[in-house]
């Protein structure tokens, strides 16, 4: 099952916490399906390789699909671990969420392997998308995150887009879209990440160059660490940083 998740060191290094704890007023971690727990033994959550979930009804993502980004794990990082939920019926366990949309384990029918339900709380769209988690993963289809003409990608969308970028041109579009982000440290972490991948090294430097030339006053604390991943550009970096505005 690990092939369904994009390999990342951060999730692989998270300890799987199987200690029983409540997830709703009636369900606990002991109720989770074996197929989900098996996925987490390979990697403790993460972004999916194939993001398109076929649906029978329209969603906010498409006429016949919804988008899955991140499957939550079981660990101490509360932001990316299964939450305790008390705002939906207590037979739903959320395993993925984005902008008011949720993918959940649906225990309303009493099966050992719960069905998978997609919930959009803003449009009141509640539909079953798979009979169980194994079928849900098998049904996933490839897709791409497109940069909108207006507005910004969410943090979740942006990270998923970074991890699924297949060509430097795709990455260049993301750098430009996110170049004025308020979280420069996050942005520089991604520059460092791609600086270490040969096919994306030049694209990563292009993003760094833009930050030095146009956002110099906003360089984050981790900038010096990132500079070291471009030893061939060290003279230029130092000259630009020393130059007067």
N, C-alpha and C positions, 0 to 999 in steps of 0.2 A: 504493500500500500504506500510505501514511502514515495513512490514515483508520482503520486498525486500532489505532493508538496514540493515547493522549490527549496532545495537544500540551503540552509543558512546555519552558520556556526552558533548564533545566539540561541536558536530554538533547540538545536541538537544538544547543547550543553545544559539545558534546563532539566532539573530532576523531575521525574514524573511523580506527582503526589497522589497516591491512591487511598490515602486516609479518608474514611467516610466523613462526609460533611453535607449539610443540606444545600440543595440547589433551588428548590421551591418549598412551599409549606408542606408538601407531601412527598417530594422526590429527593433523593440523595445521589451522590456519586456512585453508590452501589447499584443504582438502576441504569447506569449508562450502558449502551450496547457494546458488545464485545468487539464488533467491527471498528467502532470508534477508538476504543482503547488500544486495539492492535495498531492502528495508525499512529497513535501517540508513542508507542514503544519504539517506532522507527525515528520519529521526530516529533517533539512536543509542541505541535501546532505550527502554523506558518501560512504563507501565501500559497495559493494553489497554482499549478501550471496551467490548467484549463479552467477558465473562469465563467463560461456560459452554461447556465442551467436551463434546459428546455422546460417550458411551461405550457399548460393548456389554455391559459388566459393571459391577456396583456399585463405587463408590469410597467413600472416607471423606467425600466431599462430597455424594453422592446415589446413588440407585439406578441412574441412567442418565446420569450426568454427573460431570465433575471441574471444578475451578475453576482457571483460569489468571489470574495476577495481573500479573506483570512479565516482559517479554521482555528478556533480558540483551543488552547491546551489545558493541561492540569498542572499548575505550578504556582509559585509564590508571586509572580508578576500579575497583579490583579487586572491590569489593563488588557492583558492578552490571555487571561485564563477564564474558564467558565464562570459566569457570575451567578450570584443568587438573584433570582428575578421574582418580583412580587407585583408587577404591573400587567402581566398577562395571566390568563387562566393557569392554575397551578399544575396542569398536565403538560406544559411546554417547558423544555429546557433549551435555552439559547446556545448554539455553538458557533454562530457567526452573526455579526451585526454591522450595519453601515447606514448612516443617515436615516434612522427610523425604520429600516428594513431588517428583518431577521430571518435566519434559517434555524429551525428548531427541531428537536426530537419531540414528536407528538405521541403522548401516551394515552390519549383519550379513548382509544379502542381496546386497550388492555393487552395488546400483543407483547411478547417477549422482546421482539425487535420492533421498536417504534417506527412509525412512518415519518417522513420528512416533510415539514410544512414550511412554506414561505409566507411570511407575514409582512405586510406593508401597513404600518399603523396610521400613516397619513392619509392613505386612500381606502383604508379598510379592506384591503385585498388579502384574503387568507385562502391559500390553495395548497393542496398536497402536490408535491413535485416528485416524490419517489416512495416506494413501499417500504424501503429500509435504507440504512446508510450505505451498505455495499452497492445497492442499485443506484443510489444517488451519485456516488463517486464514479461509477461506470458510465453514467449518462452525461458527465461533464464534457463540454466541447471547447475547442480552442477559441480564443477571442483576443481582442486588443482594446486597450484603453486609449481613447482619442482625447487630445487636448481640446477643450472647448474654445469656441470663438469668443465667448464672454464668460466671465467668472473664473474661478480657480478650481483645479483638482483638489479634492480633500487629501489630507495626509495619507490616508489609507490608499486612495487611488494612485497618488504619486509614488508611493513606495512600491506598489504592485507594478506600476508602469516601469519603474527603474529596473525591477528584477526580471521583467519579461522583455526588456529591450533587446532586439536581436541584431541591430545594426547601429553604427555610430550616428547615422542621420536621425534615427529615432531618438537617440539620447540627446542630440543637439537641440531637438524641439523641446524636450523636457527641461534642459538647462535654461533655455530662453524663457519658458513659461514660468519657471520658479525662481528666476534670478533675483527678484526683489522680495523674496520671502523674508518674514521677520525672524525666522529661526535659522540664522546663518550657520550655527554650529551643526545643525542637522544637515544642511546643504553641503557643508564642507566634509562631513562624514561620508556623504555619497561621492564627492569628488575623490576622496582617498580610496574608497572602495573601487571605483572604476580606474583609478590611476594604476592599480595593480593588475589590471587585465590588459594584456598587450593590445588587443584590437580596439579597446576603448581609451587607451592612454592619451592619445592626442585630443580626443573629444573632451576628456576630463580636464586637460590643460586649457582648452578653449574656455571652459566654464570658469576656471581659476583666473585666467587672464582677464575676463570680463569683470570679475569681482575686484581684482586689483586696480583696474583702470577706472571703473565707474562706481564702485562701492567701497572704496578704500577706508572710509571712516567707519564702516560697519563690519570690518573684518573680525571674526569671532576669536575666542581664546584658543581654539584648536587650529588656527590658521598656520602657525609656525610648524606644527607637526605635519600638516598636509604639504607644506612647501618641500619637505624633505623627500617626498615621493616623486619630485621632479628635479633630480640633481642636474640634468642637462640644461635646465632653465634657471639655475640658481643665480647666476650673474644678472640675468634680466630681471628676476624678481627683486633682488636687492637694489638694483638701480632704480626701478620704478618706485619701490617703497621709500627710497631716499629722496626722490625727486620732489620739487615743490609743486603745489597744485597750480 
